[in-house]
Amino acid sequence: MPTNNTNEKLAIGSAIAGGALVTALIEVLFDKGALTLEESRTVLDRALHKVGVHQPASGAREAADIITKLMHGRFATRSDTP
């Protein structure tokens, strides 16, 4: 998906930066005990719901996949693991 369009590059860069910042914030708050596993998963679940509202948008499916992987990986519950 390489592009020479400056606005498109800015949008993609902003999305990547935002996702990285929020993920890091959730992880730090969880590691410090400021968020429980349930609260962390609630944040991710709400994000997944918001992405779902925009499912037809370019990149929405990929965003949903990333959030789902976090929910089944770092923030998994016992019922999420095989």
Buried (B, 14 or more C-beta within 10 A) or exposed (E): EEEEEEEEEEBBEEEEEEBEEEBEEBBEBBEEEEBEEEBBBEBBEEBBEEBEEEEEEEEBEEBBEBBBEBBEEBBBEEEEEE
